[in-house]
Amino acid sequence: MILAAGRGERMRPLTDSCPKPLLPVHGKPLIVWHLEALARAGVRRVVVNTAWLEEQLPQALGDGSRWGLEIVYSMEGRDHGGALETAGGIAKALPLLDDCFWLVSGDIHAPEFAFDPAALGRFRAGGLQAHLWLVPNPSFHARGDFGIGADGLGLADGAGPDGQRWTYANLALVRASLCAGLPVGERVPLGPLLYDGMRRRQISVEPWRGEWHNIGTPGQLRALAADPGSRPS
């Protein structure tokens, strides 16, 4: 599932007329980088949730066949009048998803990340509710989100043995049960569910040290566009 429903307030005025996941980076929309990577990994069906300017996403991406994918749209704006936040969006889309699925935000850029089928297989066999990738804390989020325990489980309330808290990369494997009890159509953030799951020792984590950018403002987008190290080879 690719999360693509948000308004992108901090990205205005660019998002006044374009959904944030359709903003271009090095010649193609942010969301297309994910679609290409998912297709390379053998994924064949992708759910994209929509709300803000939602008609533009199916117009731009179509049915996914150009990437060898089937894209299915979960249209929150049409059905509920606006975006349902992260967990609310997942809850609405659950009938379209497998029991275990990849979750990625449409406004991050991680061109080296591989949606490894072996990682999905290990996660499916393990029985945990989620597996998150974490990155070193960027300057705009210096406090981080979670610690990494010695056993590889996420820590909601402090640092791990490395003395650090890390930032959630918006890349995850998720089991449907994480959001299955939520009422469909309500706005529910994912963060509290992740903290609760960690306290119940149901969420594993690992660091991601490859290229990663959270595209939150026009300045961040300009900086990425100007960075020669982020250009595809």
Secondary structure, DSSP 8 states (H G I E B T S, - for coil): -EE-----GGGTTGGGSS-GGGSEETTEEHHHHHHHHHHHTT--EEEEEE-TTTTHHHHHHTTSGGGT-EEEEEEHHHHHSS--HHHHHHHHHGGGS-SEEEEEETTEE-TT----HHHHHHHHHH--SEEEEEE---GGGTT-SBEE-TTSBEESSS--TTS--BEEEEEEEEEGGGTTTS-TTS---SHHHHHHHHHTT-EEEEE--S--EE--SHHHHHHHHH-GGGS--
